[in-house]
Amino acid sequence: MRYFFLTFFAVALAIVLIAGPQGRRNENRPFEFFPDMDHQPKVKAQHASAFFADGVGARVAVSGTVPLGFDHPVKREGAFKPVANGFSGGPDYYNSGKMGDRWGDGMPDEVTVDRAFLLRGKERYEINCAVCHGVSGHGNGVTSKYGWNGIGNYHDQRLVEMADGEIYHTVTNGKNTMLGYGGNITVSDRWAIVAYVRVLQRAQLGKVGDLTPEEQAKLPK
């Protein structure tokens, strides 16, 4: 028992010496058990930096840089054409995914679903969505290997039957543990992702009878 109290006293004294008495000022930097990334070798906005020759931390954008979601201005007849913002948020179907008080279905008139549009959706999906939902949409992306549960499997019947507008709304605003991408992905690209999700579903759930006779003739015997 005597050794227990001696050990307890030694540990308590060590904690007090490390933490320092309250109210006493010391110019030395305190010891941090859990710094929580408070001190990082990074460049902060509007701070100087010895890394660059001009001593300025913030760098000038590359010539011709266009903000995400905006078109590059085009000069016509002596004046520049106003840039178009790809992040509008109106109440119409194209921007909200809703038709009145219900989810809409089908692609909006503002987009043209062709091969280029689907390839764009594939690119945006693999950049923003595949990390969780997986390349094929089965919900088995990289994050699922690290205990992230509840990732949607696009081939579940519930999501197969979900309206296009609701999928678009989920991409925009998020759902459950999924954060919204409305501030990162333009409206057109969100619809392209929705269209590509339908491609993934058709690739898994489609039947030979869904093909035209000409397409069926191309299948291996």
DRENMARVEX-728726 format. One record per residue: residue number from 1; y, z, x of N, C-alpha, C in turn; residue in three letters. Coordinates in pm, whole numbers, padded with zeros to 5 digits. Layout:
% DRENMARVEX-728726
[NUM, [Y, Z, X], [Y, Z, X], [Y, Z, X], 'ALA']
...
This chain:
% DRENMARVEX-728726
[1, [-00120, 00000, 00083], [00000, 00000, 00000], [00125, 00000, 00087], 'MET']
[2, [00119, 00075, 00201], [00234, 00081, 00290], [00269, -00058, 00342], 'ARG']
[3, [00165, -00137, 00376], [00190, -00272, 00427], [00247, -00364, 00318], 'TYR']
[4, [00210, -00337, 00196], [00263, -00417, 00085], [00414, -00399, 00074], 'PHE']
[5, [00461, -00274, 00077], [00604, -00248, 00066], [00679, -00301, 00187], 'PHE']
[6, [00617, -00289, 00306], [00682, -00343, 00426], [00696, -00495, 00416], 'LEU']
[7, [00592, -00560, 00367], [00597, -00706, 00351], [00699, -00746, 00246], 'THR']
[8, [00700, -00673, 00136], [00794, -00701, 00028], [00937, -00685, 00077], 'PHE']
[9, [00963, -00578, 00152], [01098, -00552, 00204], [01139, -00662, 00301], 'PHE']
[10, [01046, -00705, 00386], [01078, -00809, 00485], [01111, -00942, 00416], 'ALA']
[11, [01034, -00975, 00313], [01060, -01100, 00241], [01195, -01093, 00169], 'VAL']
[12, [01224, -00981, 00104], [01351, -00965, 00033], [01468, -00973, 00130], 'ALA']
[13, [01454, -00909, 00247], [01560, -00913, 00346], [01582, -01056, 00396], 'LEU']
[14, [01473, -01129, 00415], [01484, -01268, 00462], [01558, -01353, 00360], 'ALA']
[15, [01530, -01333, 00231], [01596, -01409, 00125], [01745, -01379, 00124], 'ILE']
[16, [01781, -01250, 00138], [01921, -01211, 00138], [01995, -01271, 00257], 'VAL']
[17, [01930, -01270, 00374], [01993, -01324, 00493], [02012, -01475, 00483], 'LEU']
[18, [01915, -01544, 00421], [01926, -01689, 00407], [02031, -01725, 00302], 'ILE']
[19, [02027, -01655, 00190], [02121, -01685, 00081], [02262, -01640, 00115], 'ALA']
[20, [02274, -01530, 00189], [02405, -01478, 00223], [02458, -01386, 00115], 'GLY']
[21, [02530, -01283, 00153], [02585, -01190, 00053], [02689, -01257, -00035], 'PRO']
[22, [02691, -01224, -00161], [02787, -01283, -00254], [02929, -01240, -00221], 'GLN']
[23, [03022, -01331, -00240], [03163, -01301, -00218], [03208, -01315, -00074], 'GLY']
[24, [03119, -01343, 00016], [03156, -01356, 00157], [03172, -01503, 00191], 'ARG']
[25, [03285, -01540, 00245], [03313, -01679, 00280], [03260, -01708, 00419], 'ARG']
[26, [03201, -01826, 00430], [03145, -01867, 00558], [03170, -02017, 00574], 'ASN']
[27, [03221, -02055, 00689], [03250, -02196, 00713], [03125, -02277, 00741], 'GLU']
[28, [03014, -02211, 00770], [02891, -02283, 00798], [02832, -02341, 00670], 'ASN']
[29, [02769, -02454, 00681], [02707, -02518, 00566], [02583, -02438, 00524], 'ARG']
[30, [02571, -02401, 00397], [02456, -02322, 00353], [02326, -02402, 00361], 'PRO']
[31, [02218, -02330, 00374], [02087, -02395, 00378], [02048, -02435, 00235], 'PHE']
[32, [02004, -02560, 00217], [01970, -02610, 00085], [01819, -02633, 00076], 'GLU']
[33, [01753, -02556, -00008], [01610, -02575, -00028], [01583, -02704, -00107], 'PHE']
[34, [01665, -02729, -00209], [01648, -02846, -00294], [01781, -02923, -00300], 'PHE']
[35, [01807, -03011, -00205], [01936, -03082, -00203], [01954, -03178, -00319], 'PRO']
[36, [01843, -03219, -00386], [01854, -03307, -00503], [01935, -03433, -00474], 'ASP']
[37, [01921, -03485, -00357], [01988, -03611, -00318], [02141, -03600, -00326], 'MET']
[38, [02194, -03478, -00306], [02339, -03460, -00311], [02409, -03527, -00193], 'ASP']
[39, [02339, -03537, -00082], [02398, -03594, 00039], [02318, -03718, 00078], 'HIS']
[40, [02380, -03835, 00058], [02311, -03960, 00084], [02396, -04050, 00173], 'GLN']
[41, [02332, -04124, 00262], [02407, -04219, 00346], [02438, -04346, 00268], 'PRO']
[42, [02533, -04336, 00176], [02566, -04451, 00091], [02716, -04473, 00091], 'LYS']
[43, [02754, -04592, 00048], [02895, -04627, 00038], [02942, -04597, -00104], 'VAL']
[44, [03046, -04517, -00116], [03102, -04484, -00247], [03222, -04572, -00277], 'LYS']
[45, [03248, -04590, -00405], [03357, -04677, -00447], [03491, -04631, -00389], 'ALA']
[46, [03568, -04725, -00335], [03702, -04703, -00282], [03704, -04605, -00164], 'GLN']
[47, [03591, -04592, -00094], [03587, -04510, 00027], [03581, -04600, 00150], 'HIS']
[48, [03631, -04547, 00260], [03626, -04622, 00385], [03484, -04622, 00440], 'ALA']
[49, [03455, -04718, 00525], [03323, -04727, 00586], [03335, -04786, 00726], 'SER']
[50, [03277, -04717, 00822], [03280, -04765, 00960], [03176, -04874, 00983], 'ALA']
[51, [03093, -04901, 00883], [02987, -05001, 00899], [03045, -05142, 00906], 'PHE']
[52, [03154, -05166, 00829], [03214, -05299, 00825], [03334, -05306, 00918], 'PHE']
[53, [03359, -05424, 00971], [03465, -05442, 01070], [03602, -05409, 01014], 'ALA']
[54, [03625, -05436, 00884], [03757, -05409, 00827], [03771, -05265, 00780], 'ASP']
[55, [03666, -05185, 00792], [03673, -05044, 00755], [03673, -05016, 00606], 'GLY']
[56, [03653, -05118, 00524], [03654, -05102, 00378], [03511, -05102, 00326], 'VAL']
[57, [03478, -05000, 00246], [03342, -04991, 00194], [03314, -05092, 00084], 'GLY']
[58, [03408, -05108, -00010], [03388, -05202, -00120], [03406, -05345, -00068], 'ALA']
[59, [03311, -05431, -00102], [03316, -05567, -00051], [03369, -05664, -00157], 'ARG']
[60, [03435, -05766, -00111], [03486, -05869, -00201], [03370, -05956, -00248], 'VAL']
[61, [03368, -05987, -00378], [03259, -06069, -00433], [03257, -06206, -00368], 'ALA']
[62, [03137, -06263, -00357], [03122, -06396, -00300], [03200, -06497, -00385], 'VAL']
[63, [03262, -06592, -00321], [03340, -06692, -00393], [03255, -06763, -00498], 'SER']
[64, [03307, -06772, -00620], [03234, -06837, -00728], [03148, -06742, -00809], 'GLY']
[65, [03151, -06613, -00776], [03071, -06516, -00850], [03118, -06506, -00995], 'THR']
[66, [03022, -06505, -01088], [03053, -06495, -01230], [02988, -06368, -01284], 'VAL']
[67, [03060, -06286, -01361], [03000, -06164, -01416], [02878, -06195, -01502], 'PRO']
[68, [02782, -06104, -01502], [02661, -06122, -01580], [02696, -06143, -01727], 'LEU']
[69, [02640, -06248, -01786], [02662, -06274, -01927], [02780, -06364, -01957], 'GLY']
[70, [02850, -06413, -01855], [02964, -06500, -01877], [02936, -06638, -01817], 'PHE']
[71, [02991, -06742, -01881], [02981, -06877, -01828], [03087, -06898, -01720], 'ASP']
[72, [03057, -06987, -01628], [03154, -07020, -01524], [03265, -07105, -01587], 'HIS']
[73, [03391, -07067, -01568], [03500, -07146, -01627], [03502, -07289, -01573], 'PRO']
[74, [03523, -07383, -01660], [03526, -07524, -01623], [03667, -07579, -01645], 'VAL']
[75, [03720, -07648, -01546], [03855, -07701, -01556], [03852, -07836, -01628], 'LYS']
[76, [03926, -07843, -01739], [03932, -07966, -01817], [04077, -07995, -01856], 'ARG']
[77, [04120, -08118, -01827], [04253, -08164, -01866], [04362, -08067, -01819], 'GLU']
[78, [04351, -08027, -01695], [04454, -07945, -01635], [04450, -07798, -01670], 'GLY']
[79, [04352, -07755, -01750], [04343, -07613, -01788], [04197, -07569, -01780], 'ALA']
[80, [04178, -07440, -01764], [04044, -07384, -01757], [03992, -07352, -01896], 'PHE']
[81, [03868, -07389, -01922], [03804, -07356, -02049], [03772, -07207, -02050], 'LYS']
[82, [03804, -07135, -02157], [03774, -06991, -02163], [03624, -06964, -02144], 'PRO']
[83, [03593, -06857, -02075], [03453, -06823, -02051], [03391, -06765, -02178], 'VAL']
[84, [03264, -06784, -02193], [03192, -06734, -02311], [03117, -06607, -02275], 'ALA']
[85, [03130, -06506, -02357], [03063, -06378, -02335], [02926, -06380, -02401], 'ASN']
[86, [02823, -06351, -02323], [02687, -06354, -02377], [02640, -06221, -02430], 'GLY']
[87, [02732, -06121, -02445], [02692, -05988, -02490], [02759, -05949, -02621], 'PHE']
[88, [02790, -06047, -02706], [02854, -06016, -02832], [02762, -05931, -02919], 'SER']
[89, [02820, -05858, -03014], [02740, -05766, -03096], [02778, -05770, -03242], 'GLY']
[90, [02789, -05890, -03300], [02826, -05902, -03440], [02713, -05862, -03533], 'GLY']
[91, [02741, -05857, -03664], [02641, -05815, -03762], [02546, -05926, -03805], 'PRO']
[92, [02569, -06051, -03759], [02486, -06163, -03800], [02346, -06153, -03738], 'ASP']
[93, [02255, -06235, -03787], [02116, -06229, -03742], [02102, -06253, -03593], 'TYR']
[94, [02177, -06347, -03539], [02169, -06380, -03398], [02199, -06258, -03310], 'TYR']
[95, [02295, -06176, -03351], [02337, -06062, -03269], [02270, -05931, -03305], 'ASN']
[96, [02220, -05918, -03427], [02165, -05789, -03470], [02016, -05789, -03498], 'SER']
[97, [01959, -05907, -03526], [01818, -05913, -03563], [01794, -05882, -03709], 'GLY']
[98, [01902, -05861, -03784], [01889, -05826, -03925], [01947, -05933, -04015], 'LYS']
[99, [01886, -05947, -04132], [01938, -06031, -04239], [01968, -05938, -04356], 'MET']
[100, [02093, -05897, -04364], [02129, -05798, -04465], [02076, -05662, -04425], 'GLY']
[101, [01992, -05602, -04512], [01938, -05470, -04483], [01792, -05474, -04441], 'ASP']
[102, [01744, -05590, -04397], [01604, -05600, -04354], [01597, -05678, -04224], 'ARG']
[103, [01484, -05664, -04155], [01464, -05738, -04032], [01440, -05884, -04064], 'TRP']
[104, [01505, -05971, -03989], [01483, -06114, -04006], [01362, -06160, -03927], 'GLY']
[105, [01312, -06276, -03961], [01198, -06333, -03890], [01227, -06477, -03855], 'ASP']
[106, [01173, -06522, -03743], [01201, -06656, -03696], [01318, -06657, -03598], 'GLY']
[107, [01330, -06767, -03525], [01438, -06781, -03427], [01569, -06817, -03497], 'MET']
[108, [01680, -06761, -03453], [01810, -06794, -03514], [01852, -06937, -03484], 'PRO']
[109, [01942, -06990, -03563], [01987, -07128, -03547], [02061, -07150, -03415], 'ASP']
[110, [02111, -07042, -03355], [02192, -07057, -03232], [02107, -07092, -03109], 'GLU']
[111, [01975, -07081, -03118], [01890, -07111, -03003], [01800, -07229, -03037], 'VAL']
[112, [01761, -07302, -02935], [01667, -07413, -02948], [01541, -07378, -02871], 'THR']
[113, [01431, -07364, -02943], [01306, -07323, -02879], [01237, -07447, -02823], 'VAL']
[114, [01249, -07466, -02694], [01181, -07576, -02625], [01117, -07520, -02499], 'ASP']
[115, [01061, -07607, -02419], [00992, -07561, -02298], [01086, -07484, -02205], 'ARG']
[116, [01207, -07534, -02188], [01302, -07466, -02099], [01336, -07327, -02151], 'ALA']
[117, [01349, -07312, -02283], [01382, -07184, -02343], [01267, -07084, -02322], 'PHE']
[118, [01144, -07131, -02338], [01028, -07043, -02319], [01011, -07005, -02173], 'LEU']
[119, [01038, -07098, -02082], [01030, -07066, -01939], [01137, -06964, -01901], 'LEU']
[120, [01254, -06976, -01964], [01358, -06877, -01941], [01313, -06740, -01991], 'ARG']
[121, [01248, -06737, -02108], [01195, -06612, -02161], [01089, -06553, -02071], 'GLY']
[122, [01004, -06637, -02016], [00900, -06590, -01923], [00963, -06526, -01799], 'LYS']
[123, [01066, -06591, -01745], [01134, -06538, -01627], [01199, -06403, -01657], 'GLU']
[124, [01275, -06395, -01768], [01342, -06270, -01804], [01241, -06160, -01838], 'ARG']
[125, [01132, -06197, -01903], [01028, -06099, -01937], [00967, -06040, -01810], 'TYR']
[126, [00932, -06125, -01716], [00867, -06076, -01594], [00961, -05994, -01508], 'GLU']
[127, [01091, -06017, -01520], [01188, -05937, -01445], [01211, -05801, -01510], 'ILE']
[128, [01227, -05799, -01643], [01270, -05678, -01712], [01160, -05603, -01786], 'ASN']
[129, [01055, -05671, -01829], [00959, -05612, -01921], [00820, -05588, -01862], 'CYS']
[130, [00778, -05677, -01771], [00640, -05672, -01722], [00608, -05544, -01647], 'ALA']
[131, [00709, -05480, -01589], [00684, -05358, -01513], [00620, -05250, -01600], 'VAL']
[132, [00648, -05251, -01730], [00586, -05156, -01823], [00480, -05223, -01910], 'CYS']
[133, [00516, -05336, -01971], [00426, -05399, -02069], [00319, -05485, -02005], 'HIS']
[134, [00329, -05512, -01875], [00228, -05593, -01808], [00260, -05741, -01821], 'GLY']
[135, [00208, -05819, -01727], [00235, -05963, -01725], [00183, -06031, -01850], 'VAL']
[136, [00070, -05985, -01902], [00011, -06046, -02022], [00049, -05973, -02150], 'SER']
[137, [00128, -05865, -02140], [00174, -05793, -02258], [00079, -05688, -02311], 'GLY']
[138, [-00020, -05648, -02232], [-00118, -05550, -02278], [-00075, -05404, -02257], 'HIS']
[139, [00048, -05383, -02211], [00095, -05247, -02190], [00039, -05182, -02066], 'GLY']
[140, [-00008, -05263, -01971], [-00072, -05211, -01851], [00007, -05245, -01725], 'ASN']
[141, [00139, -05236, -01735], [00222, -05264, -01618], [00212, -05155, -01513], 'GLY']
[142, [00294, -05169, -01409], [00288, -05076, -01295], [00311, -04932, -01340], 'VAL']
[143, [00405, -04910, -01433], [00438, -04774, -01473], [00320, -04703, -01538], 'THR']
[144, [00229, -04779, -01600], [00114, -04716, -01665], [00019, -04653, -01564], 'SER']
[145, [00029, -04697, -01438], [-00057, -04642, -01332], [-00008, -04505, -01285], 'LYS']
[146, [00111, -04467, -01328], [00171, -04341, -01284], [00191, -04244, -01400], 'TYR']
[147, [00105, -04255, -01501], [00106, -04158, -01610], [00208, -04182, -01718], 'GLY']
[148, [00270, -04299, -01720], [00368, -04328, -01825], [00293, -04372, -01950], 'TRP']
[149, [00296, -04290, -02053], [00217, -04315, -02173], [00302, -04375, -02285], 'ASN']
[150, [00235, -04428, -02385], [00304, -04479, -02503], [00365, -04617, -02486], 'GLY']
[151, [00324, -04692, -02384], [00378, -04826, -02363], [00316, -04921, -02466], 'ILE']
[152, [00401, -04999, -02532], [00353, -05089, -02637], [00265, -05200, -02585], 'GLY']
[153, [00154, -05224, -02656], [00066, -05336, -02629], [00100, -05444, -02731], 'ASN']
[154, [00154, -05555, -02685], [00200, -05658, -02777], [00088, -05724, -02856], 'TYR']
[155, [-00036, -05695, -02820], [-00148, -05756, -02891], [-00205, -05663, -02998], 'HIS']
[156, [-00149, -05543, -03011], [-00185, -05458, -03125], [-00137, -05526, -03253], 'ASP']
[157, [-00215, -05510, -03358], [-00182, -05577, -03483], [-00044, -05538, -03535], 'GLN']
[158, [-00005, -05413, -03511], [00126, -05367, -03558], [00238, -05449, -03496], 'ARG']
[159, [00227, -05480, -03367], [00331, -05557, -03301], [00316, -05707, -03325], 'LEU']
[160, [00195, -05750, -03350], [00175, -05890, -03386], [00245, -05921, -03519], 'VAL']
[161, [00237, -05827, -03611], [00297, -05846, -03744], [00445, -05806, -03749], 'GLU']
[162, [00498, -05748, -03641], [00638, -05706, -03640], [00729, -05827, -03647], 'MET']
[163, [00837, -05818, -03724], [00931, -05928, -03739], [01003, -05955, -03607], 'ALA']
[164, [01039, -06081, -03586], [01110, -06119, -03463], [01240, -06040, -03448], 'ASP']
[165, [01308, -06018, -03560], [01434, -05945, -03554], [01417, -05802, -03508], 'GLY']
[166, [01306, -05738, -03544], [01283, -05600, -03502], [01249, -05594, -03353], 'GLU']
[167, [01174, -05693, -03304], [01146, -05698, -03160], [01277, -05717, -03083], 'ILE']
[168, [01362, -05807, -03133], [01492, -05829, -03070], [01573, -05699, -03069], 'TYR']
[169, [01572, -05628, -03181], [01647, -05502, -03192], [01593, -05399, -03092], 'HIS']
[170, [01462, -05396, -03074], [01403, -05302, -02978], [01443, -05336, -02837], 'THR']
[171, [01443, -05464, -02802], [01488, -05505, -02669], [01633, -05464, -02648], 'VAL']
[172, [01714, -05477, -02752], [01856, -05448, -02742], [01885, -05299, -02732], 'THR']
[173, [01823, -05219, -02818], [01858, -05078, -02831], [01752, -04981, -02781], 'ASN']
[174, [01633, -05030, -02751], [01527, -04942, -02704], [01456, -04872, -02819], 'GLY']
[175, [01350, -04801, -02784], [01274, -04726, -02884], [01187, -04624, -02813], 'LYS']
[176, [01188, -04500, -02863], [01112, -04391, -02802], [01153, -04376, -02655], 'ASN']
[177, [01059, -04389, -02562], [01092, -04371, -02421], [01149, -04497, -02356], 'THR']
[178, [01151, -04607, -02429], [01206, -04732, -02376], [01357, -04734, -02394], 'MET']
[179, [01428, -04759, -02286], [01574, -04770, -02292], [01613, -04909, -02341], 'LEU']
[180, [01731, -04920, -02400], [01780, -05048, -02447], [01832, -05135, -02333], 'GLY']
[181, [01816, -05267, -02350], [01862, -05362, -02248], [01981, -05444, -02298], 'TYR']
[182, [02046, -05395, -02404], [02158, -05469, -02459], [02272, -05490, -02361], 'GLY']
[183, [02289, -05402, -02265], [02396, -05417, -02168], [02354, -05489, -02043], 'GLY']
[184, [02226, -05529, -02034], [02176, -05595, -01914], [02125, -05737, -01938], 'ASN']
[185, [02084, -05765, -02060], [02027, -05896, -02092], [02114, -05959, -02200], 'ILE']
[186, [02154, -06083, -02180], [02239, -06150, -02278], [02163, -06173, -02409], 'THR']
[187, [02239, -06200, -02515], [02180, -06219, -02647], [02079, -06333, -02645], 'VAL']
[188, [02117, -06445, -02586], [02027, -06560, -02581], [01899, -06528, -02505], 'SER']
[189, [01912, -06456, -02395], [01793, -06421, -02316], [01703, -06323, -02390], 'ASP']
[190, [01761, -06238, -02474], [01678, -06146, -02554], [01592, -06224, -02652], 'ARG']
[191, [01650, -06326, -02712], [01572, -06410, -02803], [01468, -06491, -02726], 'TRP']
[192, [01501, -06530, -02604], [01404, -06602, -02521], [01285, -06512, -02490], 'ALA']
[193, [01311, -06383, -02467], [01202, -06287, -02443], [01117, -06272, -02568], 'ILE']
[194, [01182, -06264, -02685], [01107, -06253, -02810], [01015, -06374, -02827], 'VAL']
[195, [01068, -06493, -02800], [00988, -06615, -02812], [00871, -06612, -02715], 'ALA']
[196, [00894, -06561, -02594], [00785, -06558, -02495], [00680, -06453, -02532], 'TYR']
[197, [00722, -06343, -02593], [00625, -06245, -02643], [00532, -06310, -02744], 'VAL']
[198, [00587, -06397, -02830], [00504, -06469, -02926], [00407, -06564, -02854], 'ARG']
[199, [00451, -06620, -02743], [00363, -06706, -02664], [00245, -06624, -02610], 'VAL']
[200, [00275, -06504, -02557], [00169, -06418, -02504], [00071, -06381, -02615], 'LEU']
[201, [00121, -06352, -02732], [00034, -06316, -02844], [-00052, -06434, -02886], 'GLN']
[202, [00006, -06552, -02894], [-00070, -06669, -02933], [-00177, -06702, -02828], 'ARG']
[203, [-00144, -06679, -02701], [-00241, -06707, -02595], [-00364, -06619, -02607], 'ALA']
[204, [-00348, -06497, -02660], [-00460, -06405, -02673], [-00528, -06415, -02809], 'GLN']
[205, [-00450, -06440, -02913], [-00503, -06432, -03049], [-00514, -06568, -03118], 'LEU']
[206, [-00468, -06673, -03052], [-00474, -06805, -03113], [-00616, -06857, -03127], 'GLY']
[207, [-00635, -06950, -03220], [-00766, -07009, -03245], [-00758, -07160, -03226], 'LYS']
[208, [-00875, -07220, -03206], [-00881, -07365, -03185], [-00822, -07437, -03306], 'VAL']
[209, [-00843, -07380, -03423], [-00792, -07443, -03544], [-00641, -07447, -03551], 'GLY']
[210, [-00572, -07367, -03468], [-00426, -07369, -03467], [-00370, -07494, -03399], 'ASP']
[211, [-00456, -07563, -03322], [-00412, -07680, -03248], [-00420, -07805, -03334], 'LEU']
[212, [-00338, -07901, -03298], [-00344, -08031, -03365], [-00469, -08105, -03317], 'THR']
[213, [-00517, -08205, -03392], [-00634, -08282, -03348], [-00614, -08342, -03208], 'PRO']
[214, [-00492, -08385, -03177], [-00466, -08441, -03045], [-00482, -08336, -02936], 'GLU']
[215, [-00435, -08216, -02963], [-00447, -08107, -02865], [-00592, -08064, -02852], 'GLU']
[216, [-00665, -08059, -02961], [-00806, -08020, -02956], [-00887, -08119, -02874], 'GLN']
[217, [-00849, -08246, -02879], [-00922, -08350, -02804], [-00909, -08332, -02654], 'ALA']
[218, [-00803, -08260, -02612], [-00782, -08239, -02469], [-00861, -08121, -02414], 'LYS']
[219, [-00920, -08040, -02503], [-00994, -07924, -02459], [-01127, -07964, -02395], 'LEU']
[220, [-01173, -07889, -02296], [-01304, -07921, -02237], [-01415, -07906, -02338], 'PRO']
[221, [-01512, -07991, -02332], [-01624, -07986, -02426], [-01711, -07864, -02399], 'LYS']
